[in-house]
Amino acid sequence: MASTQRSLGERRLCCHSVTKGALITRPHLVSRQQSRGSIKFETRAAAQGVVARLVPSLVTVDVEKTSWNSRKLFAQVPINAPVNVVWGCLTDYEGLSSFIPSLVENRCLQKRARGALLYQVGAQDVAMGMKFSAACTLDCTEFTDGVPETFCSTSGDGSDGLLPYPRGRRDLPARDITFVMIDGDFHAFRGIWRMQPGTEGADRSTLLCYSLYVQPQPWLPVSIIQNRIEKEVARNLAAVRKHAEQLHSTKRA
């Protein structure tokens, strides 16, 4: 455990789902006229503060403005499937692209006893015909008894390098999968998938929570991609919900 804590600290300055599962790097914005470095774009986007909204899929998403160019996102969704089933979905590292939207490429570079090293590429439309594509390498670590709180922060602007603490229930047991970008074009991208017993108990339902800290490079204003990331987080959680419930229904049949 101590070695895990040290590795998190060592990655603070280079750190990064689902976010597409949780992952993005090497961003490329493609449009028609203006360009800056490897990114081309033509858009207008207003910076947003704190946003909370409920999408039709029952996914709740909250966005916290931590600085002029960084955000924390918190999302959750109830799932009518046991915690073990949802855990199995999210730890099927080779199969994430089969049910996570916008993952155009997903490769498990290394499978470990408690996690994996993933390479993922995500693509999405941003606005006004602009396409955002990014790829990154994610270090995923499993905590079957929940990630230690010393690895997380509940406040601040994210500059501490810690993981954003999920907004689940602290009085319930949790299983966590942390993800940290170790290579990519975001300045920081890191977060947690958390599974807790739902209202009908762990053997029948799950509360799936997701937290993300994202900070693009200075030349890519977060306001350009914030709305799209927020929608993709909601879309991904809804997709996990659908996939887990289908698996559970098949097993019961």
ZIJOQUI-V330989 format. One record per residue. N is the residue number from 1. RES is the residue in one small letter. D_FIRST is the distance of its C-alpha to the first C-alpha in Angstrom with 2 decimals. Layout:
((N | RES | D_FIRST) (N | RES | D_FIRST))
//
This chain:
((1 | m | 0.00) (2 | a | 3.78) (3 | s | 5.38) (4 | t | 5.07) (5 | q | 6.38) (6 | r | 8.75) (7 | s | 9.91) (8 | l | 10.79) (9 | g | 12.66) (10 | e | 14.36) (11 | r | 15.61) (12 | r | 17.10) (13 | l | 20.54) (14 | c | 20.86) (15 | c | 19.03) (16 | h | 20.85) (17 | s | 22.69) (18 | v | 24.92) (19 | t | 25.67) (20 | k | 27.23) (21 | g | 24.40) (22 | a | 23.02) (23 | l | 24.34) (24 | i | 26.99) (25 | t | 27.99) (26 | r | 31.10) (27 | p | 33.16) (28 | h | 36.85) (29 | l | 39.26) (30 | v | 42.61) (31 | s | 45.88) (32 | r | 49.27) (33 | q | 49.95) (34 | q | 47.61) (35 | s | 44.91) (36 | r | 42.30) (37 | g | 40.65) (38 | s | 39.52) (39 | i | 39.69) (40 | k | 42.92) (41 | f | 43.49) (42 | e | 46.20) (43 | t | 45.15) (44 | r | 45.28) (45 | a | 42.32) (46 | a | 42.02) (47 | a | 38.82) (48 | q | 37.49) (49 | g | 35.87) (50 | v | 34.11) (51 | v | 35.08) (52 | a | 34.66) (53 | r | 36.36) (54 | l | 36.57) (55 | v | 37.35) (56 | p | 39.41) (57 | s | 36.50) (58 | l | 35.12) (59 | v | 32.28) (60 | t | 31.89) (61 | v | 30.82) (62 | d | 30.43) (63 | v | 30.44) (64 | e | 29.62) (65 | k | 31.13) (66 | t | 28.72) (67 | s | 30.93) (68 | w | 33.97) (69 | n | 31.98) (70 | s | 28.73) (71 | r | 28.05) (72 | k | 25.55) (73 | l | 26.35) (74 | f | 25.53) (75 | a | 26.91) (76 | q | 27.07) (77 | v | 29.25) (78 | p | 30.09) (79 | i | 30.13) (80 | n | 32.33) (81 | a | 30.00) (82 | p | 27.29) (83 | v | 23.62) (84 | n | 23.16) (85 | v | 25.81) (86 | v | 24.40) (87 | w | 20.93) (88 | g | 22.83) (89 | c | 24.71) (90 | l | 21.84) (91 | t | 19.93) (92 | d | 23.25) (93 | y | 22.35) (94 | e | 25.58) (95 | g | 27.71) (96 | l | 26.68) (97 | s | 29.87) (98 | s | 32.01) (99 | f | 31.52) (100 | i | 29.90) (101 | p | 32.90) (102 | s | 33.36) (103 | l | 30.98) (104 | v | 33.53) (105 | e | 31.13) (106 | n | 27.78) (107 | r | 26.38) (108 | c | 23.21) (109 | l | 22.69) (110 | q | 19.83) (111 | k | 18.42) (112 | r | 15.05) (113 | a | 13.76) (114 | r | 11.63) (115 | g | 13.69) (116 | a | 16.42) (117 | l | 18.10) (118 | l | 21.26) (119 | y | 24.49) (120 | q | 26.57) (121 | v | 29.91) (122 | g | 31.27) (123 | a | 34.83) (124 | q | 36.59) (125 | d | 39.79) (126 | v | 39.42) (127 | a | 42.96) (128 | m | 46.59) (129 | g | 46.07) (130 | m | 43.08) (131 | k | 40.37) (132 | f | 36.74) (133 | s | 34.83) (134 | a | 31.39) (135 | a | 28.83) (136 | c | 25.24) (137 | t | 22.25) (138 | l | 19.23) (139 | d | 15.61) (140 | c | 14.64) (141 | t | 11.31) (142 | e | 11.66) (143 | f | 10.20) (144 | t | 12.71) (145 | d | 12.22) (146 | g | 12.16) (147 | v | 10.03) (148 | p | 9.01) (149 | e | 12.27) (150 | t | 11.10) (151 | f | 10.58) (152 | c | 14.17) (153 | s | 17.67) (154 | t | 20.70) (155 | s | 23.34) (156 | g | 24.37) (157 | d | 25.53) (158 | g | 22.28) (159 | s | 22.60) (160 | d | 19.37) (161 | g | 17.47) (162 | l | 15.37) (163 | l | 15.55) (164 | p | 18.62) (165 | y | 18.02) (166 | p | 20.01) (167 | r | 23.16) (168 | g | 22.77) (169 | r | 23.25) (170 | r | 20.79) (171 | d | 22.54) (172 | l | 21.63) (173 | p | 18.62) (174 | a | 17.03) (175 | r | 15.60) (176 | d | 14.38) (177 | i | 14.56) (178 | t | 13.74) (179 | f | 16.01) (180 | v | 16.42) (181 | m | 19.55) (182 | i | 19.19) (183 | d | 22.93) (184 | g | 25.80) (185 | d | 28.55) (186 | f | 27.02) (187 | h | 25.79) (188 | a | 22.81) (189 | f | 21.92) (190 | r | 18.69) (191 | g | 18.06) (192 | i | 16.95) (193 | w | 18.73) (194 | r | 18.52) (195 | m | 20.34) (196 | q | 21.65) (197 | p | 24.60) (198 | g | 27.90) (199 | t | 31.05) (200 | e | 32.03) (201 | g | 28.81) (202 | a | 25.86) (203 | d | 28.16) (204 | r | 30.69) (205 | s | 29.32) (206 | t | 26.36) (207 | l | 25.77) (208 | l | 24.20) (209 | c | 22.93) (210 | y | 22.24) (211 | s | 21.39) (212 | l | 22.07) (213 | y | 22.47) (214 | v | 25.05) (215 | q | 26.88) (216 | p | 29.48) (217 | q | 30.90) (218 | p | 33.60) (219 | w | 36.40) (220 | l | 35.38) (221 | p | 35.95) (222 | v | 33.51) (223 | s | 36.59) (224 | i | 37.84) (225 | i | 34.97) (226 | q | 33.59) (227 | n | 35.93) (228 | r | 35.30) (229 | i | 31.51) (230 | e | 31.94) (231 | k | 34.28) (232 | e | 32.11) (233 | v | 29.09) (234 | a | 31.50) (235 | r | 32.95) (236 | n | 29.65) (237 | l | 28.58) (238 | a | 32.08) (239 | a | 31.82) (240 | v | 28.62) (241 | r | 30.46) (242 | k | 33.53) (243 | h | 31.78) (244 | a | 29.76) (245 | e | 32.92) (246 | q | 34.97) (247 | l | 32.63) (248 | h | 32.63) (249 | s | 36.40) (250 | t | 36.89) (251 | k | 34.93) (252 | r | 37.00) (253 | a | 40.28))
//
